[in-house]
Amino acid sequence: MKLKNMRLTVEQACDMLFRGKSNVPTAAAKCGLSKKEMFIVFSKYAKKIPLTDDAWKGDIMLGWPWA
């Protein structure tokens, strides 16, 4: 997904941050917020997403260098 010059909504930016596809300064710039505002908004966004024990069951194999 090429997002070089694309303007993002706050929800799209938070989703990309949550999935590890962006960093806070870049996401903030793409949706017109300051870094501090993006940190606050993302913190609220991440708190709303439930984390269950089932979310970690697929992570059973160790990767390099721990394997």
C-alpha positions, 0 to 999 in steps of 0.5 A: 500500500503506497501512502506517500502523498495520501492524507489519512483519517485519524482512524486509519492512522491509528489502525496502521500504528496498531498493526505496526505499519507506521510510526507516530510522527509519520502518522501524525503528519499524514493526518494533520495532528501534532505528535502529542495529539497523535500519542493521545488519540492512539492511546485511547484507540489502543485501550478500546481494542480488546485483547484476549488469550486467543490472540496469542495462541498462534505465536507458538514457534520461536523465531531467530535468534531464539529458536 
